[in-house]
């Protein structure tokens, strides 16, 4: 066995695992993160001590530096892509009110208990009430775990073994190869396609109705636009031609009411007021809340969905209900703050950040840059804004830094688009850029 010049085996200098785990700093971390996670970090540091990369007396500090902030492997990221609702980054960032509500609901709660009577109470009653207040055209509502779940539940309850009528131009594919017609057929419903890829009329729908019709479905083609020789049937026109057949509209994005920046984006209130019997939407897109599928509309149809056996498998948990209610009743969530950000304010922030970075020797300038809603919403409505432009070599080290900053390359420059970054994070953004620059010099 080789010896060092002093005749001491270097491996004997490696602190023992039990000694390190007994250190108060690591014992406390074990209670917070779990002993197994801390032990793994200890073993990694012991290897670095053996390799001579860490001094034995600095092992505890090295372990502390190795530990994550939480027991989850998910890392908070600064979204500087300019895509507000970024699917790969978890879609809508939650408001502080929603985060607090999740934390409060994570323990034991009265999610299905009437504290006054001591008997079982309705699940999610407060969140449903907040949703109905926000969309007064709806008589009733339920919440499931995403919009695809909402569509699957409706197709099963109304269309299993029957026909669902929808336009050929609305047989859409969304992210990751997910195709609406495949989902519908998986529920046991039969699809009755009407019209052509680019044109459909109200008579096409009328001609498809019969004793086997379970519902008529309209799906908003949220992530693409067909132009030219086209025709679609609006909800109001269609509602008056269905002779009592339920009309279900999947509007997708979760916009509660019309938004001035998104004139082509359908919203729940207007769609219901126009005559839809049920509307479906996502809670984690333009609403700015947690992942959820929202179903609103006629009370009898909503109750039919609520009593269907599949609903039990798709309903959401207490933390989602808490976050949804807080999003609806609380302050403006980040998604809506980002949508509302004015161009002049974004330019002012970009100039201030660029000046700060340039003063530290970084090649940074403020530039105009368009941003996007994301999540399939408003694909043809870019939002004007501003970004900080950096050398192209910044994009990868920023993405792998701490905190990770996700920007993008354009015209051989790294752009950090500020519409998808709240002003409170500007210092963190600047710090991340300066740390990358420091490592380069």
MOLIN-V904713 format. One record per pair of residues at least 24 apart in sequence whose C-alpha atoms are under 8 Angstrom apart, sorted by the first residue. I is the first residue (numbers start at 0). J is the second residue. D is the distance in whole Angstrom. If there is no record, write none. Layout:
BEGIN
I&J&D + I&J&D
END
This chain:
BEGIN
9&49&7 + 10&49&6 + 12&55&6 + 13&45&6 + 13&48&6 + 13&49&7 + 13&55&6 + 14&45&7 + 14&55&6 + 14&58&8 + 16&41&7 + 16&42&8 + 19&58&8 + 19&59&7 + 22&59&8 + 24&63&8 + 25&59&8 + 25&62&8 + 25&63&7 + 31&70&8 + 32&69&6 + 32&70&5 + 33&70&7 + 36&70&8 + 37&62&8 + 37&66&7 + 40&65&6 + 40&66&7 + 75&402&7 + 75&403&7 + 76&402&6 + 76&403&5 + 76&404&6 + 76&405&7 + 77&402&7 + 77&403&6 + 77&404&5 + 77&405&6 + 77&420&7 + 77&424&8 + 77&428&7 + 78&404&6 + 78&405&5 + 78&406&7 + 78&419&6 + 78&420&6 + 79&404&7 + 79&405&5 + 79&406&5 + 79&407&8 + 79&414&8 + 79&415&5 + 79&416&5 + 79&417&6 + 79&418&8 + 79&419&6 + 79&420&6 + 80&370&8 + 80&405&6 + 80&406&5 + 80&407&6 + 80&414&8 + 80&415&6 + 80&416&6 + 80&419&7 + 81&369&7 + 81&370&4 + 81&371&6 + 81&415&8 + 81&416&5 + 81&417&7 + 81&418&6 + 81&419&5 + 82&370&6 + 82&371&5 + 82&372&6 + 82&373&5 + 82&419&6 + 83&334&6 + 83&337&7 + 83&338&8 + 83&370&8 + 83&371&6 + 83&372&5 + 83&373&6 + 83&418&7 + 83&419&5 + 84&284&6 + 84&285&8 + 84&334&7 + 84&372&6 + 84&373&5 + 84&374&5 + 85&373&6 + 85&374&6 + 86&373&8 + 86&374&6 + 90&283&6 + 90&284&6 + 90&374&7 + 91&283&5 + 91&284&6 + 91&285&8 + 91&287&5 + 91&288&6 + 91&289&7 + 91&333&8 + 91&334&6 + 92&287&7 + 92&288&8 + 92&333&6 + 92&334&7 + 93&287&7 + 93&288&6 + 93&289&7 + 93&326&8 + 93&332&7 + 93&333&7 + 94&288&8 + 94&326&7 + 94&330&8 + 94&331&8 + 94&332&5 + 94&333&6 + 96&322&8 + 96&325&6 + 96&326&7 + 96&329&6 + 96&330&7 + 97&288&8 + 97&321&7 + 97&322&4 + 97&323&7 + 97&324&8 + 97&325&5 + 97&326&6 + 97&329&8 + 98&322&7 + 100&318&7 + 100&321&5 + 100&322&6 + 100&325&7 + 101&318&5 + 101&319&7 + 101&321&6 + 101&322&6 + 102&318&8 + 104&317&6 + 104&318&6 + 104&321&7 + 105&317&8 + 105&318&6 + 110&317&6 + 123&317&8 + 123&320&6 + 125&324&7 + 126&320&6 + 126&321&7 + 126&323&6 + 126&324&4 + 127&324&8 + 129&324&6 + 129&327&6 + 129&328&7 + 130&324&8 + 130&327&7 + 133&255&7 + 133&327&7 + 134&255&7 + 134&256&8 + 134&267&7 + 134&268&5 + 135&268&7 + 136&268&6 + 136&271&6 + 136&272&6 + 136&296&8 + 137&268&8 + 137&271&7 + 137&295&6 + 137&296&5 + 137&297&7 + 138&295&7 + 138&296&6 + 138&297&5 + 138&298&5 + 139&295&6 + 139&296&6 + 139&297&6 + 139&298&5 + 139&301&6 + 140&293&7 + 140&294&5 + 140&295&4 + 140&296&7 + 140&298&8 + 140&301&6 + 141&293&6 + 141&294&5 + 141&295&7 + 141&301&7 + 141&305&7 + 142&291&7 + 142&292&6 + 142&293&5 + 142&294&6 + 142&314&6 + 142&315&7 + 143&291&6 + 143&292&5 + 143&293&7 + 143&310&8 + 143&313&5 + 143&314&4 + 143&315&5 + 144&290&7 + 144&291&4 + 144&292&5 + 144&313&6 + 144&314&6 + 144&315&5 + 145&281&6 + 145&282&8 + 145&290&6 + 145&291&4 + 145&292&4 + 145&293&8 + 146&251&7 + 146&279&7 + 146&280&6 + 146&281&5 + 146&291&7 + 146&292&4 + 146&293&7 + 147&292&7 + 148&292&7 + 148&313&7 + 149&279&7 + 149&292&5 + 149&293&7 + 149&294&7 + 150&183&8 + 150&249&8 + 150&279&7 + 151&182&7 + 151&183&7 + 151&186&7 + 152&304&7 + 152&309&7 + 152&310&7 + 153&304&7 + 154&183&6 + 154&186&6 + 154&188&7 + 155&186&5 + 155&187&7 + 155&188&7 + 156&303&7 + 156&304&6 + 156&307&7 + 157&213&5 + 157&214&6 + 158&187&7 + 158&188&5 + 158&189&7 + 158&212&8 + 158&213&5 + 158&214&7 + 159&186&6 + 159&187&5 + 159&188&4 + 159&189&8 + 160&187&6 + 160&188&5 + 160&189&7 + 161&187&8 + 161&188&5 + 161&189&6 + 161&211&5 + 161&212&6 + 161&213&6 + 162&188&6 + 162&189&5 + 162&190&6 + 162&191&6 + 162&211&6 + 162&212&5 + 162&213&5 + 162&214&7 + 163&188&7 + 163&189&6 + 163&190&5 + 163&191&6 + 163&212&6 + 163&213&6 + 163&214&5 + 163&215&6 + 163&216&7 + 164&190&6 + 164&191&5 + 164&192&6 + 164&193&7 + 164&204&7 + 164&207&7 + 164&208&8 + 164&212&7 + 164&214&6 + 164&215&5 + 164&216&6 + 165&190&7 + 165&191&6 + 165&192&5 + 165&193&6 + 165&204&8 + 165&215&6 + 165&216&5 + 165&217&6 + 166&192&6 + 166&193&5 + 166&194&6 + 166&195&7 + 166&196&8 + 166&199&7 + 166&217&7 + 167&192&5 + 167&193&6 + 167&194&6 + 167&195&6 + 167&196&5 + 168&194&8 + 168&195&7 + 168&196&4 + 168&197&6 + 168&198&7 + 169&217&7 + 169&218&6 + 169&219&7 + 169&220&6 + 170&218&8 + 171&220&7 + 173&222&7 + 173&375&8 + 197&225&7 + 197&228&7 + 197&229&5 + 197&230&7 + 198&228&8 + 198&229&5 + 198&230&4 + 198&231&6 + 199&230&6 + 199&231&5 + 199&232&7 + 200&230&7 + 200&231&7 + 200&232&6 + 201&232&6 + 201&236&7 + 201&237&6 + 201&240&7 + 204&241&8 + 205&240&7 + 205&241&7 + 208&241&8 + 212&244&7 + 213&244&7 + 213&245&7 + 214&244&6 + 214&245&5 + 214&246&6 + 214&247&7 + 215&244&7 + 215&245&6 + 215&246&5 + 215&247&6 + 216&246&6 + 216&247&5 + 216&248&6 + 216&249&8 + 217&246&8 + 217&247&6 + 217&248&5 + 217&249&6 + 218&248&6 + 218&249&5 + 218&250&6 + 218&251&8 + 219&248&8 + 219&249&6 + 219&250&5 + 219&251&7 + 219&265&8 + 221&251&7 + 221&252&8 + 221&375&5 + 221&376&6 + 221&377&7 + 221&378&7 + 222&374&8 + 222&375&4 + 222&376&6 + 222&377&7 + 222&378&6 + 223&375&8 + 223&378&6 + 224&378&8 + 224&379&8 + 234&270&7 + 234&273&6 + 234&274&7 + 234&275&6 + 235&273&5 + 235&274&6 + 235&275&8 + 238&273&8 + 238&274&5 + 238&275&6 + 239&274&8 + 245&275&8 + 245&276&6 + 245&277&8 + 246&274&8 + 246&275&5 + 246&276&5 + 246&277&7 + 247&275&6 + 247&276&6 + 247&277&5 + 247&278&6 + 247&279&8 + 248&275&6 + 248&277&6 + 248&278&5 + 248&279&6 + 249&278&6 + 249&279&5 + 249&280&6 + 250&278&7 + 250&279&6 + 250&280&6 + 251&279&7 + 251&280&4 + 251&281&6 + 252&280&6 + 252&281&6 + 252&282&8 + 252&284&5 + 252&285&6 + 252&286&8 + 252&374&8 + 252&375&8 + 252&376&6 + 253&280&5 + 253&281&5 + 253&282&6 + 253&283&8 + 253&284&6 + 253&285&5 + 253&286&5 + 253&293&8 + 254&285&5 + 254&286&6 + 255&286&7 + 260&338&8 + 261&377&7 + 261&380&7 + 263&377&7 + 264&376&7 + 264&377&6 + 271&296&7 + 276&300&8 + 277&301&8 + 282&323&8 + 284&334&8 + 284&374&6 + 285&334&7 + 285&335&7 + 286&326&8 + 286&334&8 + 286&335&8 + 287&326&7 + 287&332&6 + 287&333&7 + 287&334&5 + 287&335&7 + 288&322&7 + 288&323&6 + 288&326&6 + 288&332&8 + 289&319&6 + 289&322&6 + 289&323&6 + 290&319&7 + 291&315&7 + 291&319&8 + 333&421&7 + 337&418&6 + 337&419&6 + 337&420&8 + 337&421&7 + 338&372&8 + 338&418&8 + 340&418&7 + 341&384&8 + 342&383&6 + 342&384&5 + 342&385&7 + 345&384&6 + 345&385&6 + 345&386&8 + 345&417&7 + 345&418&7 + 346&384&7 + 346&385&5 + 346&386&8 + 348&417&8 + 348&422&8 + 349&385&6 + 349&386&6 + 349&387&6 + 349&417&7 + 350&387&8 + 352&387&7 + 352&425&7 + 352&429&7 + 353&387&6 + 353&388&8 + 355&429&8 + 356&429&7 + 356&432&8 + 356&433&7 + 359&433&8 + 361&389&8 + 361&433&8 + 361&436&7 + 362&389&6 + 362&390&7 + 363&387&7 + 363&388&6 + 363&389&5 + 363&390&8 + 364&388&5 + 364&389&7 + 368&416&7 + 370&416&7 + 370&418&7 + 384&416&8 + 384&417&7 + 384&418&6 + 385&416&6 + 385&417&6 + 385&418&7 + 386&414&6 + 386&415&5 + 386&416&4 + 386&417&5 + 387&414&6 + 387&415&5 + 387&416&7 + 387&417&8 + 388&412&6 + 388&413&6 + 388&414&5 + 388&415&7 + 389&413&5 + 389&414&6 + 393&432&8 + 393&435&7 + 396&435&7 + 397&431&7 + 397&432&7 + 397&435&7 + 400&431&7 + 400&435&8 + 401&431&7 + 402&427&8 + 402&431&7 + 403&431&8 + 404&428&7 + 404&431&7
END
